[in-house]
Amino acid sequence: VQLQASGGGLVQAGGSLRLSCRFSVRTFGSFDMGWFRQAPGKEREIVAAVSKSGGSTYYADSVKGRFTISRDNAKNNMYLQMNNLKPEDTADYYCAAKWRGTIPAQESDYDYWGQGTQVTVSS
């Protein structure tokens, strides 16, 4: 199983970015998915998570109302639409997958991780 995150970049405060995570196998619909981020000097934290069917979602309080997580099981893709970005959203963003339990779960519960994609929000 491989996950590939993309879509990061440099954006001004108030702007938007859309992250994508490509899942390598057809059993994508068997996995809960999550987006995590790690800012310089800080621990990695969960940003959002989506259940296997897409019917349930979770958001960290810091991104509620600004970020939207979604998935397309037919295309093996997951997305994170980020609007009204703030400088404090600057971080490396990672996608992750797990097949047991429920969302959002602990970081250690996620079985597979993609490489990070960097998001930088300038003030």
CYANA upper distance limits for C-alpha pairs under 8 A (distance plus 0.5 A):
  1 VAL  CA     23 PHE  CA      7.82
  1 VAL  CA     24 SER  CA      6.30
  1 VAL  CA     25 VAL  CA      6.81
  1 VAL  CA    112 TYR  CA      7.67
  2 GLN  CA     23 PHE  CA      6.53
  2 GLN  CA     24 SER  CA      5.66
  2 GLN  CA     25 VAL  CA      8.24
  2 GLN  CA    112 TYR  CA      7.83
  2 GLN  CA    113 TRP  CA      8.04
  2 GLN  CA    114 GLY  CA      7.31
  3 LEU  CA     21 CYS  CA      6.88
  3 LEU  CA     22 ARG  CA      6.02
  3 LEU  CA     23 PHE  CA      5.29
  3 LEU  CA     24 SER  CA      6.78
  3 LEU  CA     95 CYS  CA      7.67
  3 LEU  CA     96 ALA  CA      7.90
  3 LEU  CA    112 TYR  CA      7.91
  3 LEU  CA    113 TRP  CA      6.74
  3 LEU  CA    114 GLY  CA      4.94
  3 LEU  CA    115 GLN  CA      7.98
  4 GLN  CA     21 CYS  CA      5.84
  4 GLN  CA     22 ARG  CA      5.54
  4 GLN  CA     23 PHE  CA      7.27
  4 GLN  CA     95 CYS  CA      8.28
  4 GLN  CA    114 GLY  CA      5.65
  4 GLN  CA    115 GLN  CA      6.86
  5 ALA  CA     19 LEU  CA      7.54
  5 ALA  CA     20 SER  CA      6.11
  5 ALA  CA     21 CYS  CA      4.80
  5 ALA  CA     22 ARG  CA      6.94
  5 ALA  CA     94 TYR  CA      7.24
  5 ALA  CA     95 CYS  CA      6.89
  5 ALA  CA    114 GLY  CA      6.58
  5 ALA  CA    115 GLN  CA      6.85
  5 ALA  CA    116 GLY  CA      6.96
  5 ALA  CA    117 THR  CA      6.55
  6 SER  CA     19 LEU  CA      6.23
  6 SER  CA     20 SER  CA      5.80
  6 SER  CA     21 CYS  CA      6.90
  6 SER  CA    117 THR  CA      6.24
  7 GLY  CA     17 LEU  CA      7.59
  7 GLY  CA     18 ARG  CA      6.44
  7 GLY  CA     19 LEU  CA      4.96
  7 GLY  CA     20 SER  CA      6.56
  7 GLY  CA    117 THR  CA      7.47
  8 GLY  CA     17 LEU  CA      7.56
  8 GLY  CA     18 ARG  CA      8.07
  8 GLY  CA     19 LEU  CA      6.78
  8 GLY  CA     93 TYR  CA      8.49
  8 GLY  CA    117 THR  CA      5.73
  8 GLY  CA    118 GLN  CA      5.58
  8 GLY  CA    119 VAL  CA      5.35
  8 GLY  CA    120 THR  CA      8.39
  9 GLY  CA     17 LEU  CA      8.29
  9 GLY  CA    117 THR  CA      8.49
  9 GLY  CA    118 GLN  CA      6.66
  9 GLY  CA    119 VAL  CA      5.53
  9 GLY  CA    120 THR  CA      6.64
 10 LEU  CA    119 VAL  CA      6.66
 10 LEU  CA    120 THR  CA      5.24
 10 LEU  CA    121 VAL  CA      6.43
 10 LEU  CA    122 SER  CA      7.87
 11 VAL  CA     15 GLY  CA      6.54
 11 VAL  CA     16 SER  CA      7.73
 11 VAL  CA     17 LEU  CA      8.21
 11 VAL  CA    119 VAL  CA      8.40
 11 VAL  CA    120 THR  CA      6.83
 11 VAL  CA    121 VAL  CA      5.53
 11 VAL  CA    122 SER  CA      6.78
 12 GLN  CA     85 LEU  CA      8.13
 12 GLN  CA    121 VAL  CA      5.85
 12 GLN  CA    122 SER  CA      5.27
 12 GLN  CA    123 SER  CA      6.68
 13 ALA  CA     84 ASN  CA      7.35
 13 ALA  CA     85 LEU  CA      5.82
 13 ALA  CA     86 LYS  CA      5.51
 13 ALA  CA     87 PRO  CA      6.78
 13 ALA  CA    121 VAL  CA      6.20
 13 ALA  CA    122 SER  CA      6.18
 13 ALA  CA    123 SER  CA      5.81
 14 GLY  CA     83 ASN  CA      7.54
 14 GLY  CA     84 ASN  CA      4.58
 14 GLY  CA     85 LEU  CA      5.41
 14 GLY  CA     86 LYS  CA      6.91
 15 GLY  CA     83 ASN  CA      6.66
 15 GLY  CA     84 ASN  CA      5.87
 15 GLY  CA     85 LEU  CA      6.00
 16 SER  CA     81 GLN  CA      8.00
 16 SER  CA     82 MET  CA      5.90
 16 SER  CA     83 ASN  CA      4.91
 16 SER  CA     84 ASN  CA      6.63
 16 SER  CA     85 LEU  CA      6.64
 17 LEU  CA     81 GLN  CA      6.72
 17 LEU  CA     82 MET  CA      5.75
 17 LEU  CA     83 ASN  CA      7.25
 18 ARG  CA     79 TYR  CA      7.32
 18 ARG  CA     80 LEU  CA      6.10
 18 ARG  CA     81 GLN  CA      4.97
 18 ARG  CA     82 MET  CA      6.44
 19 LEU  CA     79 TYR  CA      5.99
 19 LEU  CA     80 LEU  CA      5.47
 19 LEU  CA     81 GLN  CA      6.93
 19 LEU  CA     82 MET  CA      8.35
 20 SER  CA     77 ASN  CA      7.31
 20 SER  CA     78 MET  CA      6.23
 20 SER  CA     79 TYR  CA      5.01
 20 SER  CA     80 LEU  CA      7.01
 21 CYS  CA     77 ASN  CA      6.08
 21 CYS  CA     78 MET  CA      5.55
 21 CYS  CA     79 TYR  CA      6.73
 21 CYS  CA     95 CYS  CA      6.83
 21 CYS  CA    114 GLY  CA      8.41
 22 ARG  CA     76 ASN  CA      6.64
 22 ARG  CA     77 ASN  CA      5.31
 22 ARG  CA     78 MET  CA      7.21
 23 PHE  CA     28 PHE  CA      6.99
 23 PHE  CA     76 ASN  CA      5.81
 23 PHE  CA     77 ASN  CA      6.57
 24 SER  CA     28 PHE  CA      8.48
 24 SER  CA     76 ASN  CA      7.83
 25 VAL  CA     76 ASN  CA      8.02
 26 ARG  CA     76 ASN  CA      7.39
 27 THR  CA     31 PHE  CA      8.00
 28 PHE  CA     52 LYS  CA      8.48
 28 PHE  CA     73 ASN  CA      6.81
 28 PHE  CA     76 ASN  CA      6.18
 29 GLY  CA     52 LYS  CA      5.83
 29 GLY  CA     53 SER  CA      7.05
 29 GLY  CA     73 ASN  CA      6.11
 29 GLY  CA     76 ASN  CA      8.33
 30 SER  CA     52 LYS  CA      6.27
 30 SER  CA     99 TRP  CA      6.69
 31 PHE  CA     51 SER  CA      7.92
 31 PHE  CA     52 LYS  CA      5.72
 31 PHE  CA     97 ALA  CA      6.37
 31 PHE  CA     98 LYS  CA      5.75
 31 PHE  CA     99 TRP  CA      4.97
 31 PHE  CA    100 ARG  CA      8.28
 32 ASP  CA     49 ALA  CA      7.90
 32 ASP  CA     50 VAL  CA      6.46
 32 ASP  CA     51 SER  CA      5.09
 32 ASP  CA     52 LYS  CA      5.12
 32 ASP  CA     97 ALA  CA      6.23
 32 ASP  CA     98 LYS  CA      5.82
 32 ASP  CA     99 TRP  CA      6.47
 32 ASP  CA    100 ARG  CA      8.41
 32 ASP  CA    102 THR  CA      8.02
 32 ASP  CA    103 ILE  CA      7.50
 33 MET  CA     49 ALA  CA      6.11
 33 MET  CA     50 VAL  CA      5.88
 33 MET  CA     51 SER  CA      6.99
 33 MET  CA     52 LYS  CA      7.74
 33 MET  CA     78 MET  CA      8.21
 33 MET  CA     95 CYS  CA      7.74
 33 MET  CA     96 ALA  CA      6.22
 33 MET  CA     97 ALA  CA      5.06
 33 MET  CA     98 LYS  CA      6.97
 34 GLY  CA     46 ILE  CA      7.79
 34 GLY  CA     47 VAL  CA      8.03
 34 GLY  CA     48 ALA  CA      6.19
 34 GLY  CA     49 ALA  CA      4.53
 34 GLY  CA     50 VAL  CA      6.78
 34 GLY  CA     95 CYS  CA      6.18
 34 GLY  CA     96 ALA  CA      5.69
 34 GLY  CA     97 ALA  CA      6.85
 34 GLY  CA    104 PRO  CA      7.98
 35 TRP  CA     46 ILE  CA      6.64
 35 TRP  CA     47 VAL  CA      5.97
 35 TRP  CA     48 ALA  CA      5.79
 35 TRP  CA     49 ALA  CA      6.69
 35 TRP  CA     80 LEU  CA      8.21
 35 TRP  CA     93 TYR  CA      7.33
 35 TRP  CA     94 TYR  CA      6.15
 35 TRP  CA     95 CYS  CA      5.07
 35 TRP  CA     96 ALA  CA      6.85
 36 PHE  CA     44 ARG  CA      7.08
 36 PHE  CA     45 GLU  CA      5.93
 36 PHE  CA     46 ILE  CA      4.73
 36 PHE  CA     47 VAL  CA      5.60
 36 PHE  CA     48 ALA  CA      7.60
 36 PHE  CA     93 TYR  CA      6.18
 36 PHE  CA     94 TYR  CA      5.58
 36 PHE  CA     95 CYS  CA      6.76
 36 PHE  CA     96 ALA  CA      8.11
 37 ARG  CA     44 ARG  CA      5.96
 37 ARG  CA     45 GLU  CA      6.02
 37 ARG  CA     46 ILE  CA      6.94
 37 ARG  CA     47 VAL  CA      7.13
 37 ARG  CA     91 ALA  CA      6.34
 37 ARG  CA     92 ASP  CA      5.91
 37 ARG  CA     93 TYR  CA      4.76
 37 ARG  CA     94 TYR  CA      6.41
 38 GLN  CA     42 LYS  CA      6.77
 38 GLN  CA     43 GLU  CA      6.44
 38 GLN  CA     44 ARG  CA      4.73
 38 GLN  CA     45 GLU  CA      6.86
 38 GLN  CA     91 ALA  CA      5.71
 38 GLN  CA     92 ASP  CA      5.80
 38 GLN  CA     93 TYR  CA      7.09
 39 ALA  CA     43 GLU  CA      7.75
 39 ALA  CA     44 ARG  CA      7.78
 39 ALA  CA     90 THR  CA      6.87
 39 ALA  CA     91 ALA  CA      4.65
 39 ALA  CA     92 ASP  CA      6.83
 40 PRO  CA     91 ALA  CA      7.38
 45 GLU  CA    107 GLU  CA      8.40
 46 ILE  CA     60 ALA  CA      7.34
 46 ILE  CA    104 PRO  CA      8.49
 46 ILE  CA    107 GLU  CA      7.93
 47 VAL  CA     59 TYR  CA      6.41
 47 VAL  CA     60 ALA  CA      5.72
 47 VAL  CA     63 VAL  CA      7.58
 48 ALA  CA     57 THR  CA      7.73
 48 ALA  CA     58 TYR  CA      5.77
 48 ALA  CA     59 TYR  CA      4.88
 48 ALA  CA     60 ALA  CA      6.68
 48 ALA  CA     69 ILE  CA      7.05
 48 ALA  CA    104 PRO  CA      7.98
 49 ALA  CA     57 THR  CA      6.06
 49 ALA  CA     58 TYR  CA      5.53
 49 ALA  CA     59 TYR  CA      7.21
 49 ALA  CA     69 ILE  CA      7.48
 49 ALA  CA    103 ILE  CA      6.80
 49 ALA  CA    104 PRO  CA      6.10
 50 VAL  CA     54 GLY  CA      6.13
 50 VAL  CA     55 GLY  CA      7.98
 50 VAL  CA     56 SER  CA      6.25
 50 VAL  CA     57 THR  CA      4.93
 50 VAL  CA     58 TYR  CA      6.97
 50 VAL  CA     69 ILE  CA      7.30
 50 VAL  CA     70 SER  CA      7.45
 50 VAL  CA     71 ARG  CA      8.21
 50 VAL  CA    103 ILE  CA      7.38
 50 VAL  CA    104 PRO  CA      8.23
 51 SER  CA     55 GLY  CA      6.78
 51 SER  CA     56 SER  CA      5.75
 51 SER  CA     57 THR  CA      6.87
 51 SER  CA    102 THR  CA      7.85
 51 SER  CA    103 ILE  CA      6.91
 53 SER  CA     73 ASN  CA      8.39
 54 GLY  CA     70 SER  CA      7.29
 54 GLY  CA     71 ARG  CA      6.88
 57 THR  CA     69 ILE  CA      7.85
 57 THR  CA    103 ILE  CA      8.12
 58 TYR  CA    103 ILE  CA      7.57
 58 TYR  CA    104 PRO  CA      6.68
 59 TYR  CA     63 VAL  CA      7.02
 59 TYR  CA     64 LYS  CA      6.29
 59 TYR  CA     67 PHE  CA      8.48
 60 ALA  CA     64 LYS  CA      6.85
 63 VAL  CA     67 PHE  CA      6.12
 66 ARG  CA     82 MET  CA      6.60
 66 ARG  CA     83 ASN  CA      5.61
 66 ARG  CA     84 ASN  CA      6.62
 66 ARG  CA     85 LEU  CA      8.14
 67 PHE  CA     80 LEU  CA      7.15
 67 PHE  CA     81 GLN  CA      5.97
 67 PHE  CA     82 MET  CA      4.97
 67 PHE  CA     83 ASN  CA      6.52
 68 THR  CA     80 LEU  CA      6.13
 68 THR  CA     81 GLN  CA      5.54
 68 THR  CA     82 MET  CA      7.12
 69 ILE  CA     78 MET  CA      7.98
 69 ILE  CA     79 TYR  CA      6.19
 69 ILE  CA     80 LEU  CA      5.09
 69 ILE  CA     81 GLN  CA      6.91
 70 SER  CA     78 MET  CA      6.29
 70 SER  CA     79 TYR  CA      5.73
 70 SER  CA     80 LEU  CA      7.05
 71 ARG  CA     76 ASN  CA      8.27
 71 ARG  CA     77 ASN  CA      6.25
 71 ARG  CA     78 MET  CA      4.60
 71 ARG  CA     79 TYR  CA      6.44
 72 ASP  CA     76 ASN  CA      6.56
 72 ASP  CA     77 ASN  CA      5.83
 72 ASP  CA     78 MET  CA      6.74
 73 ASN  CA     77 ASN  CA      6.99
 85 LEU  CA     89 ASP  CA      6.99
 85 LEU  CA    121 VAL  CA      7.25
 86 LYS  CA     90 THR  CA      8.09
 86 LYS  CA    121 VAL  CA      6.63
 86 LYS  CA    122 SER  CA      8.29
 86 LYS  CA    123 SER  CA      8.04
 87 PRO  CA    120 THR  CA      7.85
 87 PRO  CA    121 VAL  CA      5.20
 87 PRO  CA    122 SER  CA      6.21
 87 PRO  CA    123 SER  CA      6.48
 88 GLU  CA    121 VAL  CA      8.08
 89 ASP  CA    119 VAL  CA      8.02
 89 ASP  CA    120 THR  CA      7.97
 89 ASP  CA    121 VAL  CA      7.21
 90 THR  CA    118 GLN  CA      8.32
 90 THR  CA    119 VAL  CA      5.87
 90 THR  CA    120 THR  CA      5.09
 90 THR  CA    121 VAL  CA      5.95
 91 ALA  CA    118 GLN  CA      6.56
 91 ALA  CA    119 VAL  CA      5.99
 91 ALA  CA    120 THR  CA      7.13
 92 ASP  CA    116 GLY  CA      5.91
 92 ASP  CA    117 THR  CA      5.93
 92 ASP  CA    118 GLN  CA      4.84
 92 ASP  CA    119 VAL  CA      6.51
 93 TYR  CA    116 GLY  CA      5.63
 93 TYR  CA    117 THR  CA      5.71
 93 TYR  CA    118 GLN  CA      6.62
 93 TYR  CA    119 VAL  CA      7.53
 94 TYR  CA    113 TRP  CA      7.54
 94 TYR  CA    114 GLY  CA      6.46
 94 TYR  CA    115 GLN  CA      6.69
 94 TYR  CA    116 GLY  CA      5.14
 94 TYR  CA    117 THR  CA      7.10
 95 CYS  CA    113 TRP  CA      6.48
 95 CYS  CA    114 GLY  CA      5.96
 95 CYS  CA    115 GLN  CA      8.19
 95 CYS  CA    116 GLY  CA      8.11
 96 ALA  CA    110 TYR  CA      6.70
 96 ALA  CA    111 ASP  CA      7.80
 96 ALA  CA    112 TYR  CA      5.98
 96 ALA  CA    113 TRP  CA      4.90
 96 ALA  CA    114 GLY  CA      6.73
 97 ALA  CA    110 TYR  CA      5.99
 97 ALA  CA    111 ASP  CA      6.37
 97 ALA  CA    112 TYR  CA      5.65
 97 ALA  CA    113 TRP  CA      7.08
 98 LYS  CA    109 ASP  CA      7.22
 98 LYS  CA    110 TYR  CA      5.05
 98 LYS  CA    111 ASP  CA      5.49
 98 LYS  CA    112 TYR  CA      7.18
 99 TRP  CA    110 TYR  CA      8.41
 99 TRP  CA    111 ASP  CA      8.07
100 ARG  CA    109 ASP  CA      8.39
101 GLY  CA    105 ALA  CA      7.93
105 ALA  CA    109 ASP  CA      6.81
105 ALA  CA    110 TYR  CA      8.39
106 GLN  CA    110 TYR  CA      7.83
